[in-house]
Amino acid sequence: MNKWFCSVLMVCVVSISPVLADEPGSWEFYKQIFITGDGRVTDFFQDKSSHSEGQGYGLLLSVFHNDKPTFESLLAWTKNNLMIRKDFLSAWHWGRQLNGQWGVTDYNNATDGDLLIAWALLVAAEKWEHTAYKVLAMNILSDIKAKLVVKKNGRTLLLPGFHGFDSPGEIALNPSYFIYPAFEMFARVDDPIYWKMIFQQSFDISFQKVFTRFRLPPDWLILVGKEIRIDKERSKNFGYEAIRIPLYLALSNKKASMDAFTPLLSFYEKTQFLPSVVDLVDSQVSINEAPAGFFAVFSLCSRLMGKTALSRQLMSKAEQKIIHESQDYYLHSLYLLARTKTKS
């Protein structure tokens, strides 16, 4: 691993407690359960379908675990099955079609999947000195800039997908699609001014208006003129999507940004309960406890905030819960990513 790679990513595994190779929460378990022999990340909770997001997480995790054979298998499947549009973006969903055959069921892209794939390719290109990975990543970035970025009311905004989110009256945005460490890497290899602007404007719109006493950003928001609102039709919560906002900020080592999540962490410290969902309209918390991935994410956030004891407590809880979530690739992805630490 060379110095450039370290300076760009500066990622190492957080040594909180050992995880056996074949146990839930390990990379080996992830590969055995969620990645098929031909390189497809399987979502068991959606009829064993696959998504560009899942392929992106698999690619990224395989680089972080220095697993080039798995990376190449994942990339080959992604190229053969999802990168079949007339551009370099990926179709977001692959699964069982109406005729019973398996294949792409929606040709629209999901921007987070494209960002994750491009980020993973750039990391792999540097780590394994493979120029073709970088070439593909740069082609993806070119199409992201050309097809997924719009300018509205003085803002430069990253759409969640090519189709269905930008209308004359409003624009729908998903703050959990703003992958800050990816933006930082893109700024190093592409146009630094452009990607730093995307980083800052994405952050600003996510936190310009936060909701309820917990002061949290939503899963989805809409921009109507210059007004920011919760997109109630898609979700009125901080939940399974928005949990990635603190994760990506933590992976970018944005310590100051962790203060935004202090009210929720304080609630946990007082009640010893972390909810799976916070309703940002009615200011209610779910009676269901958060899954392992949430605890792992907030463990990482607490660690950056200097709350070592709280971080350990949250990760211990995550390790206990992940054992019972052995069929959920998404939570396992969050868990494994949260066990990496971006150093300053």
C-alpha positions in Angstrom: 0.0 0.0 0.0 1.7 3.2 -1.1 1.7 6.6 0.5 -0.7 8.1 -2.0 -3.3 5.5 -1.3 -2.9 6.0 2.4 -3.2 9.8 2.1 -6.4 9.5 0.0 -8.3 6.9 2.0 -6.3 6.6 5.2 -8.6 3.7 6.2 -7.8 1.0 8.6 -9.8 -1.5 10.5 -11.0 -0.4 13.9 -9.7 -2.9 16.5 -12.6 -2.9 18.9 -13.0 -6.6 19.4 -12.0 -9.7 17.3 -14.6 -11.2 14.9 -14.1 -14.8 13.8 -13.8 -15.2 10.1 -16.9 -17.3 9.7 -19.2 -15.3 12.1 -21.8 -12.7 11.1 -20.0 -9.3 10.9 -16.9 -10.7 9.2 -15.9 -10.2 5.6 -15.7 -14.0 5.0 -19.3 -14.4 6.3 -20.4 -11.6 4.0 -18.9 -13.3 1.0 -20.3 -16.7 1.9 -23.8 -15.5 2.5 -24.4 -12.5 0.3 -22.1 -12.8 -2.8 -22.9 -15.5 -5.3 -20.3 -17.5 -7.1 -20.6 -15.3 -10.2 -20.2 -12.0 -8.2 -23.7 -10.9 -7.4 -24.6 -9.3 -4.0 -27.9 -10.8 -3.0 -30.7 -9.0 -1.2 -32.7 -11.8 0.5 -35.4 -9.4 1.7 -36.3 -8.3 -1.9 -36.8 -11.7 -3.5 -33.0 -12.4 -3.8 -32.6 -9.4 -6.2 -29.6 -7.2 -6.6 -28.9 -3.5 -6.8 -26.2 -1.2 -8.1 -25.9 0.0 -4.5 -25.2 -3.5 -3.3 -22.6 -4.1 -6.0 -21.0 -0.9 -5.0 -20.8 -1.8 -1.3 -19.4 -5.2 -2.2 -16.7 -3.7 -4.5 -15.7 -1.2 -1.8 -15.5 -3.7 1.0 -13.5 -6.1 -1.2 -10.9 -3.4 -1.7 -10.8 -2.5 2.0 -10.2 -6.2 2.7 -7.6 -6.5 0.0 -9.6 -9.2 -1.7 -8.9 -8.7 -5.4 -10.5 -12.0 -6.7 -13.8 -11.0 -5.1 -13.5 -7.5 -6.5 -12.9 -8.8 -10.0 -15.9 -11.2 -9.7 -18.2 -8.4 -8.5 -17.0 -6.1 -11.2 -17.5 -8.6 -14.0 -21.0 -9.3 -12.9 -21.8 -5.6 -12.6 -20.4 -4.8 -16.1 -22.2 -7.7 -17.7 -25.6 -7.3 -16.0 -26.0 -3.7 -14.8 -23.8 -1.6 -17.1 -26.0 -2.2 -20.1 -27.4 1.3 -20.6 -26.3 3.6 -23.3 -24.0 5.4 -20.9 -21.6 4.3 -18.1 -24.3 4.5 -15.4 -25.7 1.2 -14.0 -29.3 0.0 -14.1 -30.2 0.1 -10.4 -32.3 -3.1 -10.1 -31.8 -6.7 -11.2 -34.2 -9.5 -10.3 -37.1 -11.7 -11.3 -38.9 -10.3 -14.2 -42.7 -10.7 -14.9 -42.0 -13.6 -17.3 -40.1 -15.4 -14.6 -36.7 -14.8 -16.1 -33.9 -13.0 -14.2 -32.5 -9.7 -15.4 -32.8 -5.9 -15.2 -36.2 -4.9 -14.0 -35.6 -1.1 -14.0 -33.1 0.6 -16.3 -33.1 3.9 -14.3 -29.9 4.4 -12.3 -29.5 5.0 -8.6 -26.9 7.6 -8.1 -25.5 6.2 -4.8 -24.7 3.0 -6.7 -22.8 4.8 -9.4 -20.9 6.8 -6.8 -20.0 3.7 -4.8 -18.8 1.8 -7.9 -16.7 4.7 -9.2 -15.2 5.2 -5.7 -14.3 1.5 -5.4 -12.8 1.5 -8.8 -10.5 4.4 -8.0 -9.4 2.9 -4.8 -8.7 -0.4 -6.5 -6.9 1.3 -9.4 -4.4 2.8 -7.0 -4.1 -0.1 -4.6 -3.6 -2.7 -7.3 -2.0 -0.4 -9.9 -4.7 -1.3 -12.5 -5.2 1.6 -15.0 -8.4 0.1 -16.6 -10.2 0.5 -13.3 -9.5 4.2 -13.3 -10.5 4.6 -16.9 -13.9 3.1 -16.2 -14.3 5.2 -13.0 -13.6 8.4 -14.9 -16.2 7.5 -17.5 -18.7 7.0 -14.8 -17.8 10.3 -13.3 -18.2 12.0 -16.6 -21.8 10.7 -17.0 -22.6 11.6 -13.3 -21.6 15.2 -14.0 -23.4 15.3 -17.3 -26.7 13.5 -16.4 -27.2 13.6 -12.6 -26.2 17.1 -11.6 -28.6 20.0 -12.0 -28.5 23.7 -11.1 -31.6 25.1 -9.4 -32.1 28.5 -7.6 -28.4 29.0 -7.3 -27.7 25.5 -6.1 -25.8 22.7 -7.7 -27.6 19.5 -6.8 -27.0 15.8 -7.3 -30.1 13.9 -8.3 -31.0 10.5 -6.8 -31.4 9.2 -10.3 -31.7 10.2 -14.0 -35.5 9.9 -14.2 -38.3 10.9 -11.8 -36.8 13.3 -9.4 -36.6 16.7 -11.1 -39.9 18.4 -12.0 -40.7 22.1 -12.8 -42.2 22.7 -9.3 -39.8 20.8 -7.1 -36.8 18.5 -6.9 -36.5 15.4 -4.7 -33.2 14.7 -3.0 -31.8 11.9 -0.9 -29.2 13.1 1.5 -28.0 9.6 2.1 -26.8 9.5 -1.5 -24.2 12.2 -0.8 -21.1 10.0 -0.3 -18.6 12.5 1.1 -15.5 10.3 1.1 -16.2 9.5 -2.6 -16.5 13.2 -3.4 -13.1 13.8 -1.7 -11.5 11.1 -3.8 -13.1 12.4 -7.0 -11.7 15.8 -6.2 -8.2 14.3 -6.2 -8.4 12.6 -9.5 -10.8 14.8 -11.5 -11.9 18.4 -11.1 -11.1 19.5 -7.5 -13.1 22.7 -7.6 -16.2 20.9 -9.0 -16.2 18.0 -6.5 -15.5 20.2 -3.5 -18.5 22.3 -4.5 -20.6 19.2 -4.8 -19.4 18.1 -1.3 -20.2 21.5 0.3 -23.5 22.1 -1.4 -24.7 18.6 -0.7 -23.8 19.0 3.0 -25.4 22.5 3.2 -28.7 21.3 1.8 -28.7 18.3 4.1 -28.3 20.3 7.2 -29.7 23.7 6.3 -32.9 22.7 7.9 -33.0 19.9 10.4 -36.1 18.6 12.1 -37.5 17.9 15.6 -35.7 18.1 18.9 -33.2 15.6 17.6 -32.2 18.0 14.9 -31.8 15.2 12.3 -31.8 15.3 8.5 -34.5 13.2 6.7 -34.3 10.1 4.6 -35.7 12.2 1.7 -36.3 15.9 1.2 -37.7 18.1 -1.5 -36.7 21.6 -2.6 -39.6 23.8 -3.6 -38.2 27.0 -4.9 -35.7 27.8 -2.2 -37.6 26.1 0.6 -36.5 22.8 2.0 -39.2 20.3 3.2 -39.4 16.7 4.3 -40.5 14.6 1.4 -43.4 13.0 3.3 -44.5 10.9 0.3 -41.2 9.0 0.3 -40.3 9.1 4.0 -40.9 11.4 6.9 -38.2 9.7 9.0 -34.6 9.6 9.9 -34.2 5.9 9.4 -32.8 3.2 7.2 -31.6 5.5 4.5 -30.5 8.6 6.5 -28.3 6.4 8.8 -25.7 6.6 6.0 -25.4 10.3 6.5 -23.4 10.1 9.7 -21.6 7.0 8.3 -20.2 8.9 5.3 -19.4 12.0 7.3 -17.5 9.8 9.8 -15.6 8.0 7.0 -14.6 11.5 5.8 -13.3 12.2 9.3 -15.6 15.2 9.7 -15.5 15.5 13.4 -17.2 18.8 13.7 -20.2 17.4 11.8 -20.7 14.8 14.5 -22.3 17.4 16.7 -25.4 17.1 14.6 -26.1 13.7 16.1 -25.4 14.6 19.7 -29.1 14.9 20.7 -29.8 11.4 19.5 -26.7 10.0 21.2 -27.7 11.8 24.4 -31.1 10.2 24.2 -29.4 6.8 23.9 -27.1 7.5 26.9 -30.2 8.5 29.0 -32.5 5.7 27.9 -30.1 3.0 26.7 -32.4 2.8 23.7 -31.5 3.6 20.1 -34.6 3.7 17.9 -34.7 2.3 14.4 -36.7 5.2 13.2 -37.2 8.8 14.3 -40.4 10.4 12.9 -39.3 13.9 11.8 -42.9 15.2 11.5 -44.4 14.1 14.7 -41.2 14.0 16.7 -41.8 10.4 17.7 -39.3 7.5 18.0 -40.0 4.0 17.0 -40.6 1.4 19.7 -38.3 -0.9 17.7 -34.7 -0.9 18.6 -32.2 0.0 15.9 -30.4 -2.9 14.1 -26.7 -3.7 14.3 -25.6 -1.4 11.5 -27.1 1.7 13.3 -25.2 0.9 16.5 -22.0 0.4 14.5 -22.4 3.7 12.7 -22.9 5.6 15.9 -20.0 3.8 17.5 -17.8 5.2 14.8 -19.3 8.7 15.3 -18.8 8.5 19.0 -15.2 7.5 18.5 -14.6 10.6 16.4 -16.2 12.7 19.1 -13.8 11.4 21.6 -16.5 9.4 23.5 -14.5 6.2 23.8 -16.6 4.4 26.4 -19.8 5.2 24.5 -18.2 4.0 21.3 -17.2 0.7 22.8 -20.7 0.2 24.3 -22.4 0.9 21.0 -20.0 -1.5 19.1 -20.5 -4.2 21.7 -24.3 -3.9 21.1 -23.7 -4.0 17.4 -21.7 -7.2 17.7 -24.4 -8.8 19.7 -27.2 -7.8 17.3 -25.4 -8.7 14.0 -25.5 -12.4 14.9 -29.3 -12.3 14.6 -29.3 -10.3 11.3 -27.5 -12.9 9.2 -29.7 -12.4 6.1 -29.5 -8.7 5.8 -26.8 -7.6 3.3 -27.5 -3.9 3.8 -27.0 -3.9 7.6 -23.9 -6.1 7.2 -22.6 -3.5 4.7 -23.1 -0.7 7.2 -21.6 -2.7 10.0 -18.4 -3.6 8.0 -18.0 0.0 6.7 -18.4 1.4 10.2 -15.6 -0.8 11.4 -13.2 1.2 9.2 -11.8 4.4 10.6 -10.6 7.4 8.6 -7.6 8.8 10.4 -6.7 12.5 10.5 
